[in-house]
């Protein structure tokens, strides 16, 4: 599971970004309680997608 948290987005924008990330990874997942969860280990792909969208990214964990 790859988790994205700490984004200052409204719920609609967060859901849209979550869908874009899941599509980019070809994986399932969900958005709940302000956190995007993508099934599988897609850290590098998600980091690149977030950087291209103009977000500042900090990797945490393994």
C-alpha positions in Angstrom: 0.0 0.0 0.0 1.3 3.4 -0.9 -0.1 6.3 1.2 -0.2 10.0 0.3 -1.0 12.4 3.1 -0.6 16.0 4.1 -2.0 17.5 0.9 -3.9 20.8 1.4 -6.7 20.0 -1.0 -10.4 20.1 -0.7 -12.2 16.7 -0.8 -13.2 17.0 -4.4 -9.6 17.9 -5.6 -8.2 15.2 -3.4 -10.6 12.6 -4.9 -9.6 13.7 -8.4 -5.9 13.5 -7.6 -6.4 10.1 -6.1 -8.1 8.9 -9.3 -5.2 10.3 -11.4 -2.6 8.5 -9.3 -4.5 5.2 -9.3 -4.8 5.4 -13.1 -1.1 6.3 -13.5 -0.2 3.3 -11.4 -2.8 1.0 -13.0 -4.0 0.0 -9.5 -6.9 0.3 -7.2 -7.2 2.3 -4.0 -9.3 4.8 -2.2 -9.4 8.3 -0.7 -10.6 8.5 2.9 -10.1 10.9 5.8 -7.8 13.2 3.7 -5.5 10.3 2.8 -4.9 8.8 -0.7 -4.2 5.1 -0.6 -3.0 3.2 -3.7 -2.7 -0.5 -3.7 0.8 -1.8 -4.2 4.3 -0.3 -4.0 4.2 2.7 -6.4 6.2 5.2 -4.4 8.5 6.3 -7.2 5.8 6.6 -9.7 3.6 8.6 -7.3 6.4 10.9 -6.3 7.1 11.8 -9.9 3.4 12.4 -10.6 3.1 14.6 -7.6 6.2 16.6 -8.5 4.8 17.1 -12.1 1.6 18.4 -10.5 3.6 21.0 -8.6 3.5 19.4 -5.1 6.4 19.3 -2.8 7.1 15.7 -1.9 8.8 14.2 1.1 9.2 10.4 1.2 8.7 8.7 4.5 9.1 5.1 5.6 10.7 2.3 3.6 
